[in-house]
Structures are given as structure tokens and as C-alpha cells.
Amino acid sequence: MKVVFLYIFTLIGVQSFGQKTLNDVLKKHNRSDIPYISVQELAMPKTKAKILDARSFEEYKVSHLKNAVFVDFENFDIEKTTQLISDKNEMIVVYCSIGVRSAKIAQQLKDEGYTNVFNLYGGIFEWKNNNFSVFDLNEKATEKVHVYDKNWSKWLIKGEKVF
């Protein structure tokens, strides 16, 4: 009986403590050559950046950061983006739900010669968790955030989860 209990406790412990933090998840999925910017730093009035939303259109239309440009992870077009942002030294911040898809888009920008590219740490989830505003397709403030899927939804603590 003690052996069975210990086995079950160990399984539960391993499952619940594996990837227990957002940092653990991002370390697992992202390379380290794209720097992060915190939501607090991006929200500062002095931070002037072109903000790119790397999620799907379904996610973007539910809510996005103010003035974010939708670039669509699945159909990302580097040529279209280079036309949009011709200054390769301009500050660019890419975000998605938590920072995995955005890291891939940021890497493509870096590979294209952009020198001032950042990944938003924790993405739109961390943005909303820190009580910063998000906006719907009509640019009206909303509490809704598309959570991508049930697994990723645990990282959104504040706001209304939309699947």
C-alpha cells in the first residue's frame, strides 16, 4: 500500500512540477538569441516600438495590444513586413499568447537584418495579467483574450478566456 501511494504521489508530483513556471515553458520552446522585453517596459510611455501580433486572425480579432499590426504566424510574409518596416534599426516587439510563436517571427526578422527586435515576455497573457488594456477589432477595450487552447489557457490569470 505504501509503495502504491508513493508511486502515485511521485507521478502527481512530477506532472505538477514539470514546467511549473512560464519561464520553464519559454526556455523549453525558445532559443536564447532573441531578447525579451517585459510588459512593464513596453507599457512605459518612453518605449516607442512597432508592435507585431504573431497570432491567428481569430485570436487577434478577439483582442490585441493597441496599435498592434497583425502579421499571422501561419502565413507570415517577411517581404510584406519589410515593406511595412523599412528601417531595420527601428524597435520591433513581437508577441503572441505567451511568447513561443512570436519568438519564431522575431528570429525571421533578425535573420532578415533587423537589429532591434524583441519578444514580449509572456505575450498578451502576461500583458493582461498585469492589468494592461487589450482591444477588440473595433479598437474598443475588452476583457476578452483568446487563449489558443485549454493547455495554454492556464497562463491567463486575468480577463475573460475565449476559446
Backbone as ProteinMPNN parsed JSONL, in Angstrom:
{"seq_chain_A": "MKVVFLYIFTLIGVQSFGQKTLNDVLKKHNRSDIPYISVQELAMPKTKAKILDARSFEEYKVSHLKNAVFVDFENFDIEKTTQLISDKNEMIVVYCSIGVRSAKIAQQLKDEGYTNVFNLYGGIFEWKNNNFSVFDLNEKATEKVHVYDKNWSKWLIKGEKVF", "coords_chain_A": {"N_chain_A": [[0.827, -1.198, 0.0], [1.91, 1.297, 0.84], [3.892, 1.577, -1.081], [2.402, 1.824, -3.454], [1.017, 4.224, -2.916], [3.206, 5.971, -2.688], [4.196, 5.787, -5.302], [2.029, 6.875, -6.775], [1.942, 9.455, -5.64], [4.462, 10.361, -6.433], [4.152, 10.385, -9.239], [2.113, 12.319, -9.509], [3.426, 14.493, -8.386], [5.615, 14.827, -10.169], [4.263, 15.42, -12.549], [2.893, 17.759, -11.826], [4.935, 19.506, -11.173], [6.581, 19.678, -13.357], [7.632, 21.902, -15.834], [6.71, 24.183, -14.355], [6.672, 26.927, -14.291], [6.2, 29.928, -16.209], [8.586, 30.783, -17.255], [10.014, 28.353, -17.411], [8.584, 27.067, -19.466], [9.02, 28.805, -21.633], [11.803, 28.627, -21.85], [12.021, 25.993, -22.662], [10.83, 26.009, -25.223], [11.899, 28.154, -26.708], [14.738, 29.653, -28.378], [17.7, 31.271, -27.188], [18.549, 33.6, -28.403], [16.947, 35.755, -29.091], [16.091, 38.653, -27.542], [14.044, 39.297, -24.646], [11.389, 41.571, -23.876], [9.888, 43.132, -21.163], [6.424, 43.286, -20.138], [5.909, 45.484, -18.599], [7.977, 47.254, -19.299], [7.418, 47.662, -22.038], [4.979, 48.939, -21.797], [5.643, 51.411, -20.853], [5.553, 54.92, -21.388], [7.779, 56.039, -22.702], [8.76, 54.045, -24.311], [9.014, 53.397, -27.554], [7.85, 51.58, -30.104], [7.357, 49.41, -32.914], [4.701, 47.283, -32.925], [4.068, 43.909, -33.307], [1.658, 41.461, -33.911], [1.678, 38.099, -33.637], [-0.183, 36.081, -33.728], [-3.07, 34.023, -34.682], [-5.678, 35.213, -36.926], [-8.173, 34.849, -35.784], [-7.561, 34.911, -33.051], [-6.444, 37.494, -32.849], [-8.624, 39.171, -33.536], [-10.328, 38.886, -31.368], [-8.953, 40.11, -29.239], [-6.23, 42.425, -28.907], [-3.036, 44.093, -28.532], [-2.928, 47.649, -28.241], [-2.612, 49.395, -31.268], [-1.253, 47.307, -32.462], [0.108, 45.44, -35.147], [-1.225, 43.043, -37.202], [0.357, 40.081, -38.105], [0.196, 37.375, -38.611], [1.074, 34.29, -37.792], [0.931, 31.708, -39.049], [0.92, 32.306, -41.77], [3.044, 34.016, -42.231], [4.63, 36.697, -43.834], [7.583, 37.703, -44.787], [8.516, 39.549, -46.68], [6.378, 41.342, -47.004], [6.351, 42.396, -44.462], [8.842, 43.649, -44.363], [8.336, 45.717, -46.108], [6.502, 47.142, -44.646], [8.002, 47.875, -42.412], [10.611, 49.581, -42.939], [12.944, 50.608, -41.837], [15.595, 49.066, -40.541], [16.644, 49.331, -38.048], [14.707, 50.164, -36.371], [12.802, 49.866, -33.366], [11.263, 46.825, -32.694], [8.632, 44.941, -31.43], [7.499, 41.755, -30.934], [4.675, 39.752, -30.363], [2.725, 37.004, -29.015], [0.549, 34.552, -27.711], [1.921, 33.586, -25.319], [4.593, 33.809, -25.943], [5.94, 32.038, -27.653], [5.341, 31.478, -30.447], [5.808, 34.06, -31.32], [8.538, 34.325, -30.9], [9.599, 32.871, -32.983], [8.824, 34.369, -35.221], [10.159, 36.743, -34.601], [12.784, 35.819, -34.832], [12.938, 35.365, -37.589], [12.79, 37.994, -38.469], [15.14, 39.024, -37.374], [16.998, 37.441, -38.774], [16.607, 38.564, -41.229], [17.916, 40.888, -41.01], [17.093, 42.841, -39.231], [17.768, 44.772, -36.372], [16.899, 45.445, -33.841], [15.019, 43.847, -32.361], [12.519, 42.429, -30.333], [11.035, 39.979, -28.16], [7.934, 39.781, -26.645], [7.798, 39.141, -23.341], [5.941, 36.587, -22.04], [3.807, 37.312, -23.555], [0.531, 38.308, -24.777], [-0.957, 37.284, -22.714], [0.519, 37.741, -20.353], [0.558, 40.471, -20.508], [-2.172, 41.141, -20.135], [-2.523, 39.933, -17.625], [-1.154, 41.699, -16.079], [-2.823, 43.798, -15.881], [-2.984, 45.535, -18.088], [-4.481, 47.19, -20.87], [-6.41, 45.612, -23.465], [-7.639, 45.366, -26.841], [-10.5, 45.101, -28.965], [-11.509, 44.153, -32.336], [-12.762, 46.456, -33.181], [-11.342, 48.366, -31.923], [-12.095, 48.827, -29.309], [-11.829, 48.761, -25.791], [-11.508, 45.65, -24.086], [-12.232, 42.803, -22.026], [-11.778, 40.327, -22.906], [-9.739, 37.62, -23.97], [-8.285, 35.62, -26.348], [-7.417, 32.331, -25.769], [-5.954, 30.451, -27.135], [-5.687, 27.47, -26.715], [-6.877, 24.895, -24.432], [-4.68, 23.923, -22.911], [-2.77, 26.03, -22.969], [-4.253, 27.996, -21.809], [-4.07, 28.136, -19.045], [-2.156, 29.966, -18.389], [-3.238, 32.455, -18.552], [-4.384, 34.58, -16.231], [-5.951, 36.766, -15.546], [-8.796, 38.513, -16.906], [-11.21, 37.605, -19.471], [-11.498, 34.399, -20.611], [-11.394, 33.216, -23.904], [-12.145, 30.678, -26.16]], "CA_chain_A": [[0.0, 0.0, 0.0], [2.786, 2.46, 0.894], [4.592, 1.662, -2.361], [1.427, 2.344, -4.413], [0.815, 5.621, -2.563], [4.426, 6.684, -3.039], [4.231, 5.826, -6.758], [1.022, 7.845, -7.225], [2.406, 10.762, -5.196], [5.588, 10.72, -7.296], [3.603, 10.737, -10.554], [1.421, 13.601, -9.389], [4.462, 15.493, -8.152], [6.373, 15.051, -11.404], [3.4, 16.083, -13.51], [2.522, 19.106, -11.422], [6.085, 20.382, -11.066], [7.23, 19.82, -14.652], [7.269, 23.162, -16.477], [5.819, 24.837, -13.411], [6.639, 28.374, -14.468], [6.226, 30.431, -17.576], [9.998, 30.79, -17.643], [10.345, 26.98, -17.805], [7.965, 26.797, -20.769], [9.716, 29.586, -22.655], [13.144, 28.045, -22.022], [11.869, 24.744, -23.402], [10.395, 26.224, -26.599], [12.576, 29.241, -27.41], [16.182, 29.821, -28.35], [18.024, 32.411, -26.331], [19.163, 34.719, -29.121], [16.015, 36.878, -29.224], [15.874, 39.175, -26.192], [12.686, 39.593, -24.199], [11.052, 42.84, -23.263], [8.803, 42.894, -20.216], [5.196, 44.042, -20.409], [6.042, 46.769, -17.904], [8.824, 48.13, -20.106], [6.693, 48.019, -23.255], [3.887, 49.839, -21.437], [6.158, 52.738, -20.486], [5.351, 55.894, -22.478], [9.024, 56.315, -23.431], [9.078, 52.936, -25.207], [8.42, 53.568, -28.888], [8.152, 50.373, -30.876], [6.361, 48.83, -33.809], [4.239, 46.074, -32.241], [3.549, 42.919, -34.25], [0.889, 40.374, -33.319], [2.007, 36.901, -34.407], [-1.193, 35.036, -33.521], [-4.012, 33.853, -35.796], [-6.644, 36.301, -37.007], [-9.218, 34.566, -34.79], [-7.064, 35.413, -31.766], [-6.259, 38.944, -32.973], [-9.885, 39.914, -33.549], [-10.891, 38.879, -30.012], [-8.257, 41.223, -28.589], [-4.822, 42.641, -29.248], [-2.462, 45.3, -27.947], [-3.238, 48.861, -29.001], [-1.753, 49.69, -32.423], [-0.525, 46.128, -32.941], [-0.085, 45.068, -36.546], [-1.411, 41.604, -37.361], [1.271, 39.518, -39.103], [-0.231, 35.999, -38.883], [2.13, 33.295, -37.654], [0.82, 30.617, -40.036], [1.164, 32.8, -43.131], [3.926, 35.175, -42.107], [5.254, 37.115, -45.089], [8.696, 38.577, -44.432], [8.597, 40.64, -47.651], [5.33, 42.305, -46.649], [6.778, 43.039, -43.218], [9.948, 44.572, -44.665], [7.719, 46.9, -46.714], [5.844, 47.844, -43.54], [9.045, 48.413, -41.535], [11.805, 49.67, -43.785], [14.109, 50.925, -41.005], [15.997, 47.83, -39.867], [17.076, 49.647, -36.687], [13.533, 50.536, -35.585], [12.467, 48.89, -32.332], [10.124, 45.971, -33.027], [8.245, 43.985, -30.391], [6.595, 40.746, -31.464], [4.027, 38.997, -29.29], [1.674, 36.033, -29.296], [-0.137, 34.257, -26.451], [2.877, 33.629, -24.205], [5.934, 34.139, -26.413], [6.577, 30.96, -28.412], [5.221, 31.784, -31.876], [6.44, 35.361, -31.562], [9.993, 34.134, -30.961], [9.914, 32.381, -34.334], [8.699, 35.516, -36.123], [11.273, 37.64, -34.253], [14.004, 35.241, -35.404], [12.921, 35.638, -39.029], [13.124, 39.414, -38.631], [16.574, 39.142, -37.081], [17.697, 36.83, -39.917], [16.446, 39.485, -42.354], [18.793, 42.03, -40.779], [16.574, 43.776, -38.231], [18.746, 44.757, -35.278], [16.314, 45.887, -32.583], [13.811, 43.021, -32.291], [12.273, 41.848, -29.015], [9.895, 39.1, -27.944], [7.242, 40.209, -25.434], [7.825, 38.063, -22.356], [4.619, 36.202, -21.562], [2.826, 37.671, -24.573], [-0.695, 39.026, -24.424], [-1.437, 36.781, -21.423], [1.221, 38.478, -19.307], [0.085, 41.848, -20.647], [-3.482, 41.218, -19.471], [-2.322, 39.576, -16.215], [-0.636, 42.894, -15.412], [-3.907, 44.794, -15.944], [-2.889, 46.447, -19.213], [-5.656, 47.09, -21.735], [-6.414, 44.979, -24.776], [-8.674, 45.972, -27.654], [-11.116, 44.219, -29.961], [-11.32, 44.555, -33.733], [-13.273, 47.824, -33.312], [-10.467, 49.188, -31.08], [-12.733, 49.095, -28.017], [-11.233, 47.973, -24.713], [-12.253, 44.435, -23.775], [-11.62, 41.898, -21.051], [-11.63, 39.035, -23.571], [-8.459, 37.226, -24.554], [-8.307, 34.271, -26.929], [-6.382, 31.585, -25.038], [-5.357, 29.488, -28.059], [-6.3, 26.188, -26.401], [-7.016, 24.651, -22.997], [-3.369, 23.787, -22.276], [-2.13, 27.337, -22.8], [-5.148, 28.906, -21.085], [-3.713, 28.25, -17.625], [-1.237, 31.089, -18.191], [-4.017, 33.69, -18.455], [-4.967, 34.643, -14.889], [-6.954, 37.842, -15.525], [-9.519, 38.668, -18.165], [-12.185, 36.571, -19.841], [-10.9, 33.441, -21.553], [-12.165, 32.859, -25.084], [-11.518, 29.552, -26.86]], "C_chain_A": [[0.872, 1.264, 0.0], [3.504, 2.66, -0.435], [3.664, 2.252, -3.416], [1.203, 3.834, -4.159], [2.021, 6.461, -2.975], [4.538, 6.841, -4.554], [3.249, 6.875, -7.293], [1.459, 9.257, -6.852], [3.551, 11.256, -6.083], [5.09, 11.133, -8.677], [2.921, 12.093, -10.52], [2.442, 14.719, -9.22], [5.225, 15.832, -9.412], [5.518, 15.808, -12.414], [3.108, 17.527, -13.109], [3.717, 20.039, -11.33], [6.865, 20.508, -12.363], [6.719, 21.085, -15.319], [6.313, 23.964, -15.6], [5.758, 26.346, -13.568], [6.62, 28.723, -15.948], [7.654, 30.432, -18.105], [10.445, 29.401, -18.112], [9.815, 26.669, -19.204], [8.718, 27.536, -21.871], [11.128, 29.065, -22.896], [13.074, 26.768, -22.858], [11.626, 24.993, -24.894], [11.208, 27.249, -27.385], [14.085, 29.136, -27.333], [16.474, 31.085, -27.556], [18.561, 33.624, -27.08], [18.21, 35.876, -29.438], [15.745, 37.398, -27.817], [14.391, 39.403, -25.904], [12.594, 41.049, -23.779], [9.882, 42.547, -22.336], [7.577, 43.719, -20.608], [5.274, 45.42, -19.754], [6.881, 47.753, -18.727], [8.113, 48.574, -21.372], [5.6, 49.038, -22.953], [4.356, 51.249, -21.074], [6.013, 53.702, -21.663], [6.614, 56.158, -23.304], [9.381, 55.221, -24.438], [8.302, 53.104, -26.507], [8.831, 52.377, -29.74], [7.012, 50.063, -31.829], [5.984, 47.496, -33.169], [3.575, 45.153, -33.253], [2.87, 41.782, -33.502], [1.057, 39.134, -34.195], [0.99, 35.774, -34.23], [-2.057, 34.873, -34.774], [-4.979, 35.031, -35.815], [-7.777, 36.095, -36.016], [-8.816, 35.091, -33.42], [-6.989, 36.94, -31.778], [-7.59, 39.688, -32.872], [-10.591, 39.892, -32.193], [-10.272, 40.005, -29.206], [-6.798, 41.246, -29.01], [-4.338, 43.877, -28.519], [-2.78, 46.488, -28.849], [-2.158, 49.098, -30.068], [-0.927, 48.501, -32.914], [-0.89, 45.834, -34.391], [-0.163, 43.545, -36.62], [-0.478, 41.085, -38.451], [1.059, 38.03, -39.359], [0.909, 34.976, -38.888], [2.102, 32.252, -38.772], [1.177, 31.057, -41.457], [2.08, 34.016, -43.122], [4.667, 35.436, -43.409], [6.342, 38.138, -44.765], [8.805, 39.759, -45.395], [7.579, 41.734, -47.354], [5.74, 43.089, -45.397], [7.918, 44.007, -43.474], [9.425, 45.826, -45.372], [7.067, 47.773, -45.646], [6.865, 48.541, -42.642], [10.346, 48.447, -42.329], [13.077, 49.951, -42.988], [14.492, 49.689, -40.186], [16.545, 48.058, -38.465], [15.908, 50.061, -35.788], [13.257, 49.444, -34.546], [11.186, 48.153, -32.725], [9.891, 45.026, -31.857], [7.207, 43.053, -30.993], [5.977, 40.016, -30.28], [3.044, 37.984, -29.854], [0.971, 35.778, -27.963], [0.813, 34.358, -25.262], [4.312, 33.92, -24.649], [6.65, 33.053, -27.184], [6.523, 31.251, -29.913], [5.926, 33.098, -32.21], [7.959, 35.251, -31.642], [10.415, 33.684, -32.356], [9.834, 33.517, -35.366], [9.857, 36.499, -35.871], [12.583, 37.13, -34.848], [14.066, 35.489, -36.905], [13.285, 37.1, -39.314], [14.618, 39.645, -38.397], [17.399, 38.59, -38.246], [17.65, 37.728, -41.147], [17.275, 40.76, -42.161], [18.261, 43.075, -39.812], [17.405, 43.63, -36.965], [18.159, 45.026, -33.9], [14.976, 45.181, -32.35], [13.713, 42.358, -30.919], [11.04, 40.961, -29.049], [9.247, 39.55, -26.638], [7.128, 39.033, -24.475], [6.416, 37.804, -21.825], [3.482, 36.603, -22.478], [1.63, 38.445, -24.052], [-1.248, 38.543, -23.085], [-0.788, 37.568, -20.284], [0.799, 39.948, -19.32], [-1.226, 42.015, -19.875], [-3.361, 40.889, -17.985], [-1.79, 40.749, -15.405], [-1.586, 44.087, -15.549], [-3.742, 45.85, -17.038], [-4.047, 46.175, -20.168], [-5.381, 46.327, -23.025], [-7.666, 45.464, -25.509], [-9.202, 44.987, -28.685], [-10.898, 44.787, -31.358], [-11.816, 45.978, -34.003], [-12.486, 48.824, -32.466], [-11.145, 49.65, -29.797], [-12.091, 48.193, -26.974], [-12.139, 46.792, -24.381], [-11.509, 43.653, -22.706], [-11.306, 40.547, -21.688], [-10.232, 38.841, -24.134], [-8.613, 35.81, -25.088], [-7.135, 33.502, -26.33], [-5.75, 30.459, -25.856], [-5.927, 28.09, -27.863], [-6.288, 25.985, -24.884], [-5.67, 24.548, -22.282], [-2.712, 25.132, -21.998], [-2.956, 28.263, -21.929], [-4.781, 29.09, -19.621], [-2.804, 29.445, -17.351], [-1.95, 32.434, -18.163], [-4.753, 33.673, -17.122], [-6.092, 35.666, -14.834], [-7.607, 37.952, -16.888], [-10.449, 37.499, -18.386], [-11.589, 35.678, -20.919], [-11.887, 33.12, -22.685], [-11.422, 31.762, -25.81], [-11.864, 29.571, -28.324]], "O_chain_A": [[0.604, 2.198, -0.755], [3.702, 3.796, -0.867], [4.092, 3.099, -4.2], [1.201, 4.623, -5.104], [1.865, 7.54, -3.545], [4.928, 7.902, -5.04], [3.602, 7.67, -8.164], [1.356, 10.167, -7.673], [3.601, 12.433, -6.44], [5.558, 12.128, -9.229], [3.132, 12.922, -11.406], [2.326, 15.771, -9.848], [5.459, 17.007, -9.697], [6.0, 16.737, -13.063], [3.08, 18.416, -13.96], [3.543, 21.256, -11.402], [7.739, 21.37, -12.464], [5.512, 21.32, -15.367], [5.24, 24.372, -16.046], [4.858, 26.981, -13.018], [6.976, 27.917, -16.808], [7.892, 30.116, -19.271], [11.174, 29.286, -19.097], [10.517, 26.077, -20.024], [9.018, 26.961, -22.917], [11.599, 29.062, -24.034], [13.963, 26.498, -23.665], [12.157, 24.269, -25.736], [11.205, 27.214, -28.615], [14.643, 28.61, -26.37], [15.57, 31.876, -27.288], [18.989, 34.589, -26.447], [18.64, 36.881, -30.005], [15.223, 36.661, -26.98], [13.598, 39.667, -26.808], [13.581, 41.669, -23.384], [8.981, 41.789, -22.696], [7.686, 44.718, -21.318], [4.764, 46.401, -20.295], [6.541, 48.931, -18.839], [8.196, 49.744, -21.746], [5.326, 49.911, -23.777], [3.547, 52.174, -20.999], [6.314, 53.345, -22.802], [6.516, 56.471, -24.49], [10.211, 55.44, -25.321], [7.08, 52.965, -26.537], [10.006, 52.193, -30.055], [5.857, 50.41, -31.58], [6.856, 46.67, -32.901], [2.649, 45.548, -33.963], [3.44, 41.211, -32.572], [0.633, 39.118, -35.351], [1.286, 34.624, -34.554], [-1.804, 35.508, -35.798], [-5.087, 35.765, -34.832], [-8.293, 37.066, -35.461], [-9.643, 35.656, -32.704], [-7.419, 37.596, -30.829], [-7.679, 40.716, -32.201], [-11.377, 40.793, -31.898], [-10.985, 40.773, -28.56], [-6.222, 40.235, -29.41], [-5.136, 44.625, -27.953], [-2.886, 46.345, -30.067], [-0.961, 49.01, -29.795], [0.002, 48.679, -33.701], [-2.044, 45.964, -34.799], [0.736, 42.848, -36.15], [-0.504, 41.572, -39.581], [1.695, 37.475, -40.255], [1.616, 34.829, -39.885], [3.135, 31.951, -39.37], [1.68, 30.26, -42.25], [1.906, 34.937, -43.92], [5.249, 34.531, -44.008], [6.047, 39.303, -44.501], [9.152, 40.862, -44.972], [7.893, 42.921, -47.445], [5.501, 44.292, -45.297], [7.964, 45.079, -42.869], [10.023, 46.894, -45.242], [7.085, 49.0, -45.74], [6.631, 49.653, -42.168], [11.084, 47.463, -42.38], [14.169, 49.576, -43.414], [13.786, 49.317, -39.249], [16.876, 47.102, -37.765], [16.09, 50.283, -34.591], [13.451, 48.257, -34.809], [10.168, 48.768, -33.042], [10.82, 44.393, -31.356], [6.174, 43.493, -31.497], [6.665, 39.699, -29.31], [2.595, 38.085, -30.996], [0.815, 36.703, -27.167], [0.562, 35.105, -24.316], [5.159, 34.244, -23.817], [7.867, 33.133, -27.357], [7.561, 31.267, -30.575], [6.562, 33.224, -33.256], [8.596, 36.007, -32.375], [11.473, 34.078, -32.847], [10.669, 33.611, -36.265], [10.455, 37.019, -36.813], [13.401, 37.922, -35.317], [15.134, 35.792, -37.439], [13.995, 37.399, -40.275], [15.267, 40.378, -39.144], [18.385, 39.203, -38.655], [18.533, 37.669, -42.003], [17.326, 41.61, -43.05], [18.911, 44.097, -39.593], [17.712, 42.519, -36.534], [18.846, 44.855, -32.892], [13.941, 45.823, -32.168], [14.686, 41.801, -30.41], [10.128, 41.16, -29.851], [9.935, 39.688, -25.627], [6.445, 38.05, -24.762], [5.785, 38.685, -21.241], [2.324, 36.277, -22.218], [1.701, 39.137, -23.037], [-1.929, 39.297, -22.39], [-1.472, 38.008, -19.36], [0.697, 40.584, -18.271], [-1.362, 42.928, -19.061], [-4.035, 41.511, -17.165], [-1.955, 40.792, -14.186], [-1.19, 45.236, -15.355], [-4.299, 46.943, -16.929], [-4.531, 45.047, -20.257], [-4.29, 46.385, -23.593], [-8.628, 45.913, -24.886], [-8.464, 44.153, -29.209], [-10.19, 45.779, -31.535], [-11.353, 46.632, -34.937], [-12.895, 49.974, -32.305], [-10.828, 50.711, -29.259], [-11.838, 47.015, -27.227], [-13.364, 46.907, -24.391], [-10.306, 43.827, -22.512], [-10.641, 39.713, -21.074], [-9.628, 39.756, -24.693], [-9.024, 34.907, -24.359], [-5.995, 33.965, -26.375], [-5.072, 29.599, -25.294], [-6.59, 27.57, -28.761], [-5.751, 26.811, -24.146], [-5.532, 25.037, -21.16], [-2.163, 25.348, -20.918], [-2.424, 29.219, -21.366], [-5.144, 30.099, -19.017], [-2.692, 29.889, -16.208], [-1.351, 33.445, -17.797], [-5.642, 32.849, -16.908], [-7.087, 35.451, -14.142], [-7.041, 37.535, -17.898], [-10.482, 36.541, -17.613], [-11.223, 36.142, -21.999], [-13.05, 32.798, -22.445], [-10.221, 31.875, -26.057], [-11.424, 28.699, -29.073]]}, "name": "protein", "num_of_chains": 1, "seq": "MKVVFLYIFTLIGVQSFGQKTLNDVLKKHNRSDIPYISVQELAMPKTKAKILDARSFEEYKVSHLKNAVFVDFENFDIEKTTQLISDKNEMIVVYCSIGVRSAKIAQQLKDEGYTNVFNLYGGIFEWKNNNFSVFDLNEKATEKVHVYDKNWSKWLIKGEKVF"}
